Amino acid sequence: MFYRPLGRSGVDVSAISLGTVELGRAYGIPAPGAAVQPDEEGAARVILGAIDRGVNLIDTSPVYGDSEERIGRTLGPRRPKVLLATKARIEPGRSGGAVRGKLRASLERSLVALRTDYVDLLQVQNATPESLALDEPIEEIRTLRDEGKTRFLGASVYGPEAAEFALGLGTFDALQIAYSVLDQRPADRVLPAAAGRGVGILIRSVLLKGALTSRGDQLPIPLERVRDRSRAFRRLVAERFGIGREARVAIRFALARREVSSVLVGVSSLNEMEEDLASLDEADLPADFLESARELRIDDPDLIDPRLWPST
């Protein structure tokens, strides 16, 4: 394992971090015959196995099923060894006091579930320019930080516009964004701007919810372009690195950007975790391969934002 700075925070994070949505609920394009979610013992093996292998950041959320509870029951004395990141929503349309109260109550529930007095990173979930423009919730998360309930503040966003707005506030120590071979939009302005402001970058969805694996063949006709680019990516990977190396290459593609602090990987078994971690033992991707991969880019949000996909 190697580590990178989380922006200006003063802490270093493992190049690969553990995303836990799959430990709490079904997620992604299902593989035929695969279990959609590990049981309690399986989830504990993933969490503890990741820590034993050098992972020091675990990302969760109240909307990830029972992910927070499973983490809390598992960590015990290992809590000081990891950076815990969770999320809370800002709900526009409520009065300022109600928004502040909802944020605080959300974090308090997360602390109980996680069995800890504080989190290391509190992220505004699904942050938009509209929600981040509200003064009172931003003041509230700063207050929560000042009270010691979180060490750092972040925002989890969709799309470059929301990311750029969040960066412009000067409030956040880290941003969580989607970035992959298909969704390379953050490379244009977001990543350079984050580096310039000392904001750490956590990357999610390097496999685009599984679309960059063989599961991409299950995508419906409206996502035909995504399916075709997925096949092109898999051919490219197979020709250079062998069959079944998509996850490793997708992780290395994201880490090729020096602005990236860590890549979040979502796994449902320790074997999957070990496969992802194996990517760190391999050489950097060759420049000509990176250039070929960059040509697979898609900029249409309807195709690269899974929230906008039609039901499969």
C-alpha positions as protocol buffer text, in pm:
chain_id: "A"
residue {
  index: 1
  type: MET
  ca { x: 0 y: 0 z: 0 }
}
residue {
  index: 2
  type: PHE
  ca { x: 109 y: 355 z: -61 }
}
residue {
  index: 3
  type: TYR
  ca { x: -42 y: 674 z: 70 }
}
residue {
  index: 4
  type: ARG
  ca { x: -121 y: 1020 z: -60 }
}
residue {
  index: 5
  type: PRO
  ca { x: -208 y: 1349 z: 113 }
}
residue {
  index: 6
  type: LEU
  ca { x: -576 y: 1426 z: 157 }
}
residue {
  index: 7
  type: GLY
  ca { x: -534 y: 1778 z: 30 }
}
residue {
  index: 8
  type: ARG
  ca { x: -447 y: 2033 z: 298 }
}
residue {
  index: 9
  type: SER
  ca { x: -584 y: 1819 z: 582 }
}
residue {
  index: 10
  type: GLY
  ca { x: -244 y: 1707 z: 704 }
}
residue {
  index: 11
  type: VAL
  ca { x: -337 y: 1338 z: 692 }
}
residue {
  index: 12
  type: ASP
  ca { x: -239 y: 1076 z: 438 }
}
residue {
  index: 13
  type: VAL
  ca { x: -488 y: 828 z: 298 }
}
residue {
  index: 14
  type: SER
  ca { x: -435 y: 489 z: 141 }
}
residue {
  index: 15
  type: ALA
  ca { x: -434 y: 493 z: -238 }
}
residue {
  index: 16
  type: ILE
  ca { x: -727 y: 253 z: -222 }
}
residue {
  index: 17
  type: SER
  ca { x: -1004 y: 310 z: 31 }
}
residue {
  index: 18
  type: LEU
  ca { x: -1304 y: 98 z: 119 }
}
residue {
  index: 19
  type: GLY
  ca { x: -1646 y: 204 z: -7 }
}
residue {
  index: 20
  type: THR
  ca { x: -1915 y: 20 z: 183 }
}
residue {
  index: 21
  type: VAL
  ca { x: -2242 y: 58 z: -3 }
}
residue {
  index: 22
  type: GLU
  ca { x: -2218 y: -307 z: -113 }
}
residue {
  index: 23
  type: LEU
  ca { x: -2173 y: -415 z: 249 }
}
residue {
  index: 24
  type: GLY
  ca { x: -2506 y: -260 z: 342 }
}
residue {
  index: 25
  type: ARG
  ca { x: -2737 y: -311 z: 46 }
}
residue {
  index: 26
  type: ALA
  ca { x: -2758 y: -444 z: -309 }
}
residue {
  index: 27
  type: TYR
  ca { x: -2580 y: -215 z: -552 }
}
residue {
  index: 28
  type: GLY
  ca { x: -2457 y: -206 z: -908 }
}
residue {
  index: 29
  type: ILE
  ca { x: -2527 y: -423 z: -1209 }
}
residue {
  index: 30
  type: PRO
  ca { x: -2570 y: -772 z: -1062 }
}
residue {
  index: 31
  type: ALA
  ca { x: -2344 y: -1052 z: -1179 }
}
residue {
  index: 32
  type: PRO
  ca { x: -2538 y: -1368 z: -1270 }
}
residue {
  index: 33
  type: GLY
  ca { x: -2554 y: -1599 z: -970 }
}
residue {
  index: 34
  type: ALA
  ca { x: -2360 y: -1366 z: -741 }
}
residue {
  index: 35
  type: ALA
  ca { x: -2473 y: -1280 z: -389 }
}
residue {
  index: 36
  type: VAL
  ca { x: -2601 y: -925 z: -384 }
}
residue {
  index: 37
  type: GLN
  ca { x: -2478 y: -852 z: -31 }
}
residue {
  index: 38
  type: PRO
  ca { x: -2247 y: -1031 z: 214 }
}
residue {
  index: 39
  type: ASP
  ca { x: -2376 y: -1153 z: 547 }
}
residue {
  index: 40
  type: GLU
  ca { x: -2255 y: -1001 z: 875 }
}
residue {
  index: 41
  type: GLU
  ca { x: -1952 y: -1227 z: 898 }
}
residue {
  index: 42
  type: GLY
  ca { x: -1857 y: -1166 z: 536 }
}
residue {
  index: 43
  type: ALA
  ca { x: -1883 y: -789 z: 580 }
}
residue {
  index: 44
  type: ALA
  ca { x: -1659 y: -807 z: 888 }
}
residue {
  index: 45
  type: ARG
  ca { x: -1400 y: -1006 z: 692 }
}
residue {
  index: 46
  type: VAL
  ca { x: -1393 y: -736 z: 425 }
}
residue {
  index: 47
  type: ILE
  ca { x: -1358 y: -451 z: 676 }
}
residue {
  index: 48
  type: LEU
  ca { x: -1091 y: -613 z: 892 }
}
residue {
  index: 49
  type: GLY
  ca { x: -909 y: -760 z: 594 }
}
residue {
  index: 50
  type: ALA
  ca { x: -889 y: -421 z: 429 }
}
residue {
  index: 51
  type: ILE
  ca { x: -743 y: -265 z: 744 }
}
residue {
  index: 52
  type: ASP
  ca { x: -491 y: -547 z: 780 }
}
residue {
  index: 53
  type: ARG
  ca { x: -378 y: -477 z: 423 }
}
residue {
  index: 54
  type: GLY
  ca { x: -315 y: -107 z: 484 }
}
residue {
  index: 55
  type: VAL
  ca { x: -648 y: 54 z: 393 }
}
residue {
  index: 56
  type: ASN
  ca { x: -698 y: 345 z: 632 }
}
residue {
  index: 57
  type: LEU
  ca { x: -1014 y: 517 z: 504 }
}
residue {
  index: 58
  type: ILE
  ca { x: -1364 y: 369 z: 515 }
}
residue {
  index: 59
  type: ASP
  ca { x: -1646 y: 556 z: 345 }
}
residue {
  index: 60
  type: THR
  ca { x: -2011 y: 504 z: 436 }
}
residue {
  index: 61
  type: SER
  ca { x: -2346 y: 680 z: 452 }
}
residue {
  index: 62
  type: PRO
  ca { x: -2679 y: 654 z: 633 }
}
residue {
  index: 63
  type: VAL
  ca { x: -2839 y: 558 z: 301 }
}
residue {
  index: 64
  type: TYR
  ca { x: -2610 y: 256 z: 254 }
}
residue {
  index: 65
  type: GLY
  ca { x: -2849 y: 17 z: 426 }
}
residue {
  index: 66
  type: ASP
  ca { x: -2694 y: -119 z: 746 }
}
residue {
  index: 67
  type: SER
  ca { x: -2338 y: -34 z: 640 }
}
residue {
  index: 68
  type: GLU
  ca { x: -2277 y: 207 z: 929 }
}
residue {
  index: 69
  type: GLU
  ca { x: -2403 y: -44 z: 1185 }
}
residue {
  index: 70
  type: ARG
  ca { x: -2186 y: -321 z: 1044 }
}
residue {
  index: 71
  type: ILE
  ca { x: -1880 y: -97 z: 1053 }
}
residue {
  index: 72
  type: GLY
  ca { x: -1955 y: 5 z: 1410 }
}
residue {
  index: 73
  type: ARG
  ca { x: -1997 y: -354 z: 1527 }
}
residue {
  index: 74
  type: THR
  ca { x: -1677 y: -461 z: 1353 }
}
residue {
  index: 75
  type: LEU
  ca { x: -1419 y: -193 z: 1427 }
}
residue {
  index: 76
  type: GLY
  ca { x: -1400 y: -199 z: 1807 }
}
residue {
  index: 77
  type: PRO
  ca { x: -1042 y: -125 z: 1917 }
}
residue {
  index: 78
  type: ARG
  ca { x: -934 y: -72 z: 1557 }
}
residue {
  index: 79
  type: ARG
  ca { x: -1130 y: 252 z: 1532 }
}
residue {
  index: 80
  type: PRO
  ca { x: -818 y: 472 z: 1586 }
}
residue {
  index: 81
  type: LYS
  ca { x: -645 y: 300 z: 1294 }
}
residue {
  index: 82
  type: VAL
  ca { x: -890 y: 424 z: 1032 }
}
residue {
  index: 83
  type: LEU
  ca { x: -1036 y: 744 z: 898 }
}
residue {
  index: 84
  type: LEU
  ca { x: -1414 y: 716 z: 903 }
}
residue {
  index: 85
  type: ALA
  ca { x: -1605 y: 914 z: 642 }
}
residue {
  index: 86
  type: THR
  ca { x: -1983 y: 940 z: 639 }
}
residue {
  index: 87
  type: LYS
  ca { x: -2240 y: 1172 z: 486 }
}
residue {
  index: 88
  type: ALA
  ca { x: -2544 y: 1386 z: 559 }
}
residue {
  index: 89
  type: ARG
  ca { x: -2792 y: 1553 z: 326 }
}
residue {
  index: 90
  type: ILE
  ca { x: -2888 y: 1918 z: 293 }
}
residue {
  index: 91
  type: GLU
  ca { x: -3257 y: 1935 z: 210 }
}
residue {
  index: 92
  type: PRO
  ca { x: -3348 y: 2259 z: 29 }
}
residue {
  index: 93
  type: GLY
  ca { x: -3699 y: 2389 z: 85 }
}
residue {
  index: 94
  type: ARG
  ca { x: -3693 y: 2354 z: 463 }
}
residue {
  index: 95
  type: SER
  ca { x: -3647 y: 2647 z: 698 }
}
residue {
  index: 96
  type: GLY
  ca { x: -3292 y: 2725 z: 801 }
}
residue {
  index: 97
  type: GLY
  ca { x: -3340 y: 2591 z: 1153 }
}
residue {
  index: 98
  type: ALA
  ca { x: -3498 y: 2270 z: 1026 }
}
residue {
  index: 99
  type: VAL
  ca { x: -3211 y: 2212 z: 782 }
}
residue {
  index: 100
  type: ARG
  ca { x: -2955 y: 2261 z: 1057 }
}
residue {
  index: 101
  type: GLY
  ca { x: -3145 y: 2026 z: 1286 }
}
residue {
  index: 102
  type: LYS
  ca { x: -3168 y: 1754 z: 1020 }
}
residue {
  index: 103
  type: LEU
  ca { x: -2794 y: 1773 z: 952 }
}
residue {
  index: 104
  type: ARG
  ca { x: -2707 y: 1749 z: 1319 }
}
residue {
  index: 105
  type: ALA
  ca { x: -2952 y: 1467 z: 1383 }
}
residue {
  index: 106
  type: SER
  ca { x: -2818 y: 1274 z: 1084 }
}
residue {
  index: 107
  type: LEU
  ca { x: -2461 y: 1293 z: 1210 }
}
residue {
  index: 108
  type: GLU
  ca { x: -2566 y: 1206 z: 1564 }
}
residue {
  index: 109
  type: ARG
  ca { x: -2740 y: 891 z: 1437 }
}
residue {
  index: 110
  type: SER
  ca { x: -2431 y: 801 z: 1235 }
}
residue {
  index: 111
  type: LEU
  ca { x: -2209 y: 838 z: 1541 }
}
residue {
  index: 112
  type: VAL
  ca { x: -2433 y: 601 z: 1735 }
}
residue {
  index: 113
  type: ALA
  ca { x: -2437 y: 349 z: 1450 }
}
residue {
  index: 114
  type: LEU
  ca { x: -2061 y: 371 z: 1402 }
}
residue {
  index: 115
  type: ARG
  ca { x: -2001 y: 350 z: 1779 }
}
residue {
  index: 116
  type: THR
  ca { x: -1768 y: 649 z: 1782 }
}
residue {
  index: 117
  type: ASP
  ca { x: -1762 y: 1003 z: 1920 }
}
residue {
  index: 118
  type: TYR
  ca { x: -1652 y: 1160 z: 1593 }
}
residue {
  index: 119
  type: VAL
  ca { x: -1598 y: 1095 z: 1226 }
}
residue {
  index: 120
  type: ASP
  ca { x: -1289 y: 1203 z: 1040 }
}
residue {
  index: 121
  type: LEU
  ca { x: -1475 y: 1332 z: 735 }
}
residue {
  index: 122
  type: LEU
  ca { x: -1835 y: 1453 z: 718 }
}
residue {
  index: 123
  type: GLN
  ca { x: -1948 y: 1490 z: 357 }
}
residue {
  index: 124
  type: VAL
  ca { x: -2255 y: 1667 z: 224 }
}
residue {
  index: 125
  type: GLN
  ca { x: -2425 y: 1391 z: 27 }
}
residue {
  index: 126
  type: ASN
  ca { x: -2539 y: 1455 z: -331 }
}
residue {
  index: 127
  type: ALA
  ca { x: -2435 y: 1818 z: -291 }
}
residue {
  index: 128
  type: THR
  ca { x: -2571 y: 2054 z: -556 }
}
residue {
  index: 129
  type: PRO
  ca { x: -2510 y: 2425 z: -618 }
}
residue {
  index: 130
  type: GLU
  ca { x: -2862 y: 2488 z: -485 }
}
residue {
  index: 131
  type: SER
  ca { x: -2806 y: 2305 z: -157 }
}
residue {
  index: 132
  type: LEU
  ca { x: -2454 y: 2440 z: -107 }
}
residue {
  index: 133
  type: ALA
  ca { x: -2572 y: 2798 z: -164 }
}
residue {
  index: 134
  type: LEU
  ca { x: -2773 y: 2786 z: 161 }
}
residue {
  index: 135
  type: ASP
  ca { x: -2585 y: 2966 z: 437 }
}
residue {
  index: 136
  type: GLU
  ca { x: -2732 y: 2796 z: 742 }
}
residue {
  index: 137
  type: PRO
  ca { x: -2645 y: 2433 z: 661 }
}
residue {
  index: 138
  type: ILE
  ca { x: -2290 y: 2532 z: 570 }
}
residue {
  index: 139
  type: GLU
  ca { x: -2265 y: 2714 z: 902 }
}
residue {
  index: 140
  type: GLU
  ca { x: -2399 y: 2405 z: 1077 }
}
residue {
  index: 141
  type: ILE
  ca { x: -2141 y: 2165 z: 935 }
}
residue {
  index: 142
  type: ARG
  ca { x: -1871 y: 2413 z: 1036 }
}
residue {
  index: 143
  type: THR
  ca { x: -2020 y: 2415 z: 1386 }
}
residue {
  index: 144
  type: LEU
  ca { x: -2016 y: 2035 z: 1395 }
}
residue {
  index: 145
  type: ARG
  ca { x: -1649 y: 2047 z: 1303 }
}
residue {
  index: 146
  type: ASP
  ca { x: -1577 y: 2307 z: 1570 }
}
residue {
  index: 147
  type: GLU
  ca { x: -1752 y: 2087 z: 1827 }
}
residue {
  index: 148
  type: GLY
  ca { x: -1520 y: 1798 z: 1738 }
}
residue {
  index: 149
  type: LYS
  ca { x: -1790 y: 1577 z: 1590 }
}
residue {
  index: 150
  type: THR
  ca { x: -1595 y: 1570 z: 1263 }
}
residue {
  index: 151
  type: ARG
  ca { x: -1235 y: 1653 z: 1188 }
}
residue {
  index: 152
  type: PHE
  ca { x: -1279 y: 1750 z: 825 }
}
residue {
  index: 153
  type: LEU
  ca { x: -1555 y: 1858 z: 588 }
}
residue {
  index: 154
  type: GLY
  ca { x: -1627 y: 1729 z: 240 }
}
residue {
  index: 155
  type: ALA
  ca { x: -1887 y: 1717 z: -34 }
}
residue {
  index: 156
  type: SER
  ca { x: -1995 y: 1422 z: -246 }
}
residue {
  index: 157
  type: VAL
  ca { x: -2107 y: 1557 z: -582 }
}
residue {
  index: 158
  type: TYR
  ca { x: -2229 y: 1453 z: -925 }
}
residue {
  index: 159
  type: GLY
  ca { x: -2093 y: 1634 z: -1228 }
}
residue {
  index: 160
  type: PRO
  ca { x: -1828 y: 1901 z: -1275 }
}
residue {
  index: 161
  type: GLU
  ca { x: -2062 y: 2196 z: -1217 }
}
residue {
  index: 162
  type: ALA
  ca { x: -2142 y: 2091 z: -861 }
}
residue {
  index: 163
  type: ALA
  ca { x: -1776 y: 2011 z: -796 }
}
residue {
  index: 164
  type: GLU
  ca { x: -1661 y: 2352 z: -914 }
}
residue {
  index: 165
  type: PHE
  ca { x: -1925 y: 2526 z: -704 }
}
residue {
  index: 166
  type: ALA
  ca { x: -1816 y: 2331 z: -396 }
}
residue {
  index: 167
  type: LEU
  ca { x: -1453 y: 2419 z: -457 }
}
residue {
  index: 168
  type: GLY
  ca { x: -1542 y: 2786 z: -485 }
}
residue {
  index: 169
  type: LEU
  ca { x: -1686 y: 2794 z: -133 }
}
residue {
  index: 170
  type: GLY
  ca { x: -1349 y: 2732 z: 29 }
}
residue {
  index: 171
  type: THR
  ca { x: -1522 y: 2526 z: 300 }
}
residue {
  index: 172
  type: PHE
  ca { x: -1432 y: 2171 z: 209 }
}
residue {
  index: 173
  type: ASP
  ca { x: -1118 y: 1971 z: 276 }
}
residue {
  index: 174
  type: ALA
  ca { x: -1215 y: 1695 z: 32 }
}
residue {
  index: 175
  type: LEU
  ca { x: -1445 y: 1624 z: -261 }
}
residue {
  index: 176
  type: GLN
  ca { x: -1583 y: 1285 z: -356 }
}
residue {
  index: 177
  type: ILE
  ca { x: -1644 y: 1262 z: -730 }
}
residue {
  index: 178
  type: ALA
  ca { x: -1706 y: 1004 z: -1000 }
}
residue {
  index: 179
  type: TYR
  ca { x: -1417 y: 953 z: -1242 }
}
residue {
  index: 180
  type: SER
  ca { x: -1355 y: 668 z: -1482 }
}
residue {
  index: 181
  type: VAL
  ca { x: -1236 y: 580 z: -1830 }
}
residue {
  index: 182
  type: LEU
  ca { x: -1580 y: 680 z: -1957 }
}
residue {
  index: 183
  type: ASP
  ca { x: -1644 y: 978 z: -1729 }
}
residue {
  index: 184
  type: GLN
  ca { x: -1331 y: 1190 z: -1759 }
}
residue {
  index: 185
  type: ARG
  ca { x: -1500 y: 1529 z: -1724 }
}
residue {
  index: 186
  type: PRO
  ca { x: -1330 y: 1614 z: -1392 }
}
residue {
  index: 187
  type: ALA
  ca { x: -991 y: 1607 z: -1566 }
}
residue {
  index: 188
  type: ASP
  ca { x: -1072 y: 1928 z: -1752 }
}
residue {
  index: 189
  type: ARG
  ca { x: -1107 y: 2173 z: -1462 }
}
residue {
  index: 190
  type: VAL
  ca { x: -1206 y: 2004 z: -1137 }
}
residue {
  index: 191
  type: LEU
  ca { x: -888 y: 1810 z: -1066 }
}
residue {
  index: 192
  type: PRO
  ca { x: -651 y: 2101 z: -1140 }
}
residue {
  index: 193
  type: ALA
  ca { x: -869 y: 2340 z: -940 }
}
residue {
  index: 194
  type: ALA
  ca { x: -881 y: 2104 z: -641 }
}
residue {
  index: 195
  type: ALA
  ca { x: -504 y: 2070 z: -643 }
}
residue {
  index: 196
  type: GLY
  ca { x: -465 y: 2446 z: -658 }
}
residue {
  index: 197
  type: ARG
  ca { x: -691 y: 2490 z: -354 }
}
residue {
  index: 198
  type: GLY
  ca { x: -542 y: 2205 z: -152 }
}
residue {
  index: 199
  type: VAL
  ca { x: -862 y: 2000 z: -159 }
}
residue {
  index: 200
  type: GLY
  ca { x: -831 y: 1622 z: -145 }
}
residue {
  index: 201
  type: ILE
  ca { x: -1002 y: 1412 z: -410 }
}
residue {
  index: 202
  type: LEU
  ca { x: -1174 y: 1081 z: -337 }
}
residue {
  index: 203
  type: ILE
  ca { x: -1269 y: 895 z: -654 }
}
residue {
  index: 204
  type: ARG
  ca { x: -1571 y: 667 z: -672 }
}
residue {
  index: 205
  type: SER
  ca { x: -1728 y: 465 z: -953 }
}
residue {
  index: 206
  type: VAL
  ca { x: -1408 y: 379 z: -1142 }
}
residue {
  index: 207
  type: LEU
  ca { x: -1600 y: 86 z: -1294 }
}
residue {
  index: 208
  type: LEU
  ca { x: -1914 y: 296 z: -1351 }
}
residue {
  index: 209
  type: LYS
  ca { x: -2132 y: 77 z: -1130 }
}
residue {
  index: 210
  type: GLY
  ca { x: -1989 y: -235 z: -1298 }
}
residue {
  index: 211
  type: ALA
  ca { x: -2051 y: -117 z: -1654 }
}
residue {
  index: 212
  type: LEU
  ca { x: -1680 y: -141 z: -1739 }
}
residue {
  index: 213
  type: THR
  ca { x: -1677 y: -513 z: -1661 }
}
residue {
  index: 214
  type: SER
  ca { x: -1853 y: -795 z: -1844 }
}
residue {
  index: 215
  type: ARG
  ca { x: -2168 y: -688 z: -1661 }
}
residue {
  index: 216
  type: GLY
  ca { x: -2179 y: -398 z: -1905 }
}
residue {
  index: 217
  type: ASP
  ca { x: -2313 y: -644 z: -2162 }
}
residue {
  index: 218
  type: GLN
  ca { x: -2641 y: -642 z: -1967 }
}
residue {
  index: 219
  type: LEU
  ca { x: -2703 y: -272 z: -2026 }
}
residue {
  index: 220
  type: PRO
  ca { x: -3025 y: -193 z: -2217 }
}
residue {
  index: 221
  type: ILE
  ca { x: -3048 y: -51 z: -2569 }
}
residue {
  index: 222
  type: PRO
  ca { x: -3066 y: 316 z: -2458 }
}
residue {
  index: 223
  type: LEU
  ca { x: -2718 y: 267 z: -2309 }
}
residue {
  index: 224
  type: GLU
  ca { x: -2579 y: 100 z: -2619 }
}
residue {
  index: 225
  type: ARG
  ca { x: -2297 y: 354 z: -2648 }
}
residue {
  index: 226
  type: VAL
  ca { x: -2186 y: 280 z: -2293 }
}
residue {
  index: 227
  type: ARG
  ca { x: -2202 y: -93 z: -2366 }
}
residue {
  index: 228
  type: ASP
  ca { x: -1992 y: -50 z: -2681 }
}
residue {
  index: 229
  type: ARG
  ca { x: -1731 y: 161 z: -2503 }
}
residue {
  index: 230
  type: SER
  ca { x: -1721 y: -96 z: -2223 }
}
residue {
  index: 231
  type: ARG
  ca { x: -1643 y: -367 z: -2475 }
}
residue {
  index: 232
  type: ALA
  ca { x: -1376 y: -150 z: -2635 }
}
residue {
  index: 233
  type: PHE
  ca { x: -1218 y: -92 z: -2293 }
}
residue {
  index: 234
  type: ARG
  ca { x: -1222 y: -463 z: -2212 }
}
residue {
  index: 235
  type: ARG
  ca { x: -1060 y: -545 z: -2546 }
}
residue {
  index: 236
  type: LEU
  ca { x: -794 y: -283 z: -2486 }
}
residue {
  index: 237
  type: VAL
  ca { x: -722 y: -422 z: -2140 }
}
residue {
  index: 238
  type: ALA
  ca { x: -716 y: -783 z: -2259 }
}
residue {
  index: 239
  type: GLU
  ca { x: -472 y: -705 z: -2539 }
}
residue {
  index: 240
  type: ARG
  ca { x: -225 y: -532 z: -2307 }
}
residue {
  index: 241
  type: PHE
  ca { x: -271 y: -691 z: -1965 }
}
residue {
  index: 242
  type: GLY
  ca { x: -483 y: -1004 z: -2002 }
}
residue {
  index: 243
  type: ILE
  ca { x: -846 y: -1101 z: -1959 }
}
residue {
  index: 244
  type: GLY
  ca { x: -1025 y: -1001 z: -1640 }
}
residue {
  index: 245
  type: ARG
  ca { x: -797 y: -712 z: -1545 }
}
residue {
  index: 246
  type: GLU
  ca { x: -1056 y: -435 z: -1589 }
}
residue {
  index: 247
  type: ALA
  ca { x: -1079 y: -343 z: -1220 }
}
residue {
  index: 248
  type: ARG
  ca { x: -704 y: -321 z: -1174 }
}
residue {
  index: 249
  type: VAL
  ca { x: -664 y: -105 z: -1483 }
}
residue {
  index: 250
  type: ALA
  ca { x: -958 y: 120 z: -1392 }
}
residue {
  index: 251
  type: ILE
  ca { x: -801 y: 188 z: -1053 }
}
residue {
  index: 252
  type: ARG
  ca { x: -460 y: 262 z: -1206 }
}
residue {
  index: 253
  type: PHE
  ca { x: -625 y: 491 z: -1461 }
}
residue {
  index: 254
  type: ALA
  ca { x: -766 y: 705 z: -1180 }
}
residue {
  index: 255
  type: LEU
  ca { x: -444 y: 699 z: -977 }
}
residue {
  index: 256
  type: ALA
  ca { x: -251 y: 817 z: -1283 }
}
residue {
  index: 257
  type: ARG
  ca { x: -384 y: 1160 z: -1191 }
}
residue {
  index: 258
  type: ARG
  ca { x: -161 y: 1294 z: -916 }
}
residue {
  index: 259
  type: GLU
  ca { x: -443 y: 1517 z: -789 }
}
residue {
  index: 260
  type: VAL
  ca { x: -629 y: 1205 z: -675 }
}
residue {
  index: 261
  type: SER
  ca { x: -588 y: 1124 z: -307 }
}
residue {
  index: 262
  type: SER
  ca { x: -759 y: 785 z: -304 }
}
residue {
  index: 263
  type: VAL
  ca { x: -983 y: 555 z: -506 }
}
residue {
  index: 264
  type: LEU
  ca { x: -1287 y: 415 z: -328 }
}
residue {
  index: 265
  type: VAL
  ca { x: -1358 y: 55 z: -420 }
}
residue {
  index: 266
  type: GLY
  ca { x: -1685 y: -115 z: -343 }
}
residue {
  index: 267
  type: VAL
  ca { x: -1654 y: -488 z: -281 }
}
residue {
  index: 268
  type: SER
  ca { x: -1870 y: -762 z: -138 }
}
residue {
  index: 269
  type: SER
  ca { x: -1595 y: -1011 z: -53 }
}
residue {
  index: 270
  type: LEU
  ca { x: -1237 y: -1016 z: 70 }
}
residue {
  index: 271
  type: ASN
  ca { x: -1130 y: -1183 z: -255 }
}
residue {
  index: 272
  type: GLU
  ca { x: -1258 y: -881 z: -449 }
}
residue {
  index: 273
  type: MET
  ca { x: -1073 y: -650 z: -210 }
}
residue {
  index: 274
  type: GLU
  ca { x: -748 y: -841 z: -261 }
}
residue {
  index: 275
  type: GLU
  ca { x: -791 y: -827 z: -638 }
}
residue {
  index: 276
  type: ASP
  ca { x: -832 y: -450 z: -626 }
}
residue {
  index: 277
  type: LEU
  ca { x: -535 y: -407 z: -393 }
}
residue {
  index: 278
  type: ALA
  ca { x: -321 y: -613 z: -631 }
}
residue {
  index: 279
  type: SER
  ca { x: -344 y: -323 z: -875 }
}
residue {
  index: 280
  type: LEU
  ca { x: -105 y: -130 z: -652 }
}
residue {
  index: 281
  type: ASP
  ca { x: 169 y: -387 z: -708 }
}
residue {
  index: 282
  type: GLU
  ca { x: 170 y: -325 z: -1081 }
}
residue {
  index: 283
  type: ALA
  ca { x: 361 y: -70 z: -1285 }
}
residue {
  index: 284
  type: ASP
  ca { x: 207 y: 259 z: -1388 }
}
residue {
  index: 285
  type: LEU
  ca { x: -2 y: 238 z: -1702 }
}
residue {
  index: 286
  type: PRO
  ca { x: 203 y: 312 z: -2018 }
}
residue {
  index: 287
  type: ALA
  ca { x: 151 y: 654 z: -2175 }
}
residue {
  index: 288
  type: ASP
  ca { x: 24 y: 509 z: -2502 }
}
residue {
  index: 289
  type: PHE
  ca { x: -234 y: 299 z: -2318 }
}
residue {
  index: 290
  type: LEU
  ca { x: -353 y: 603 z: -2124 }
}
residue {
  index: 291
  type: GLU
  ca { x: -392 y: 791 z: -2450 }
}
residue {
  index: 292
  type: SER
  ca { x: -600 y: 510 z: -2600 }
}
residue {
  index: 293
  type: ALA
  ca { x: -815 y: 490 z: -2288 }
}
residue {
  index: 294
  type: ARG
  ca { x: -879 y: 865 z: -2293 }
}
residue {
  index: 295
  type: GLU
  ca { x: -1035 y: 825 z: -2638 }
}
residue {
  index: 296
  type: LEU
  ca { x: -1317 y: 622 z: -2480 }
}
residue {
  index: 297
  type: ARG
  ca { x: -1448 y: 927 z: -2296 }
}
residue {
  index: 298
  type: ILE
  ca { x: -1821 y: 1007 z: -2298 }
}
residue {
  index: 299
  type: ASP
  ca { x: -1949 y: 1349 z: -2189 }
}
residue {
  index: 300
  type: ASP
  ca { x: -2326 y: 1295 z: -2207 }
}
residue {
  index: 301
  type: PRO
  ca { x: -2458 y: 1294 z: -1846 }
}
residue {
  index: 302
  type: ASP
  ca { x: -2751 y: 1075 z: -1947 }
}
residue {
  index: 303
  type: LEU
  ca { x: -2502 y: 802 z: -2033 }
}
residue {
  index: 304
  type: ILE
  ca { x: -2241 y: 835 z: -1760 }
}
residue {
  index: 305
  type: ASP
  ca { x: -2455 y: 924 z: -1459 }
}
residue {
  index: 306
  type: PRO
  ca { x: -2611 y: 597 z: -1337 }
}
residue {
  index: 307
  type: ARG
  ca { x: -2884 y: 792 z: -1157 }
}
residue {
  index: 308
  type: LEU
  ca { x: -3019 y: 885 z: -1501 }
}
residue {
  index: 309
  type: TRP
  ca { x: -3009 y: 536 z: -1650 }
}
residue {
  index: 310
  type: PRO
  ca { x: -3333 y: 363 z: -1747 }
}
residue {
  index: 311
  type: SER
  ca { x: -3430 y: 64 z: -1537 }
}
residue {
  index: 312
  type: THR
  ca { x: -3264 y: -256 z: -1654 }
}
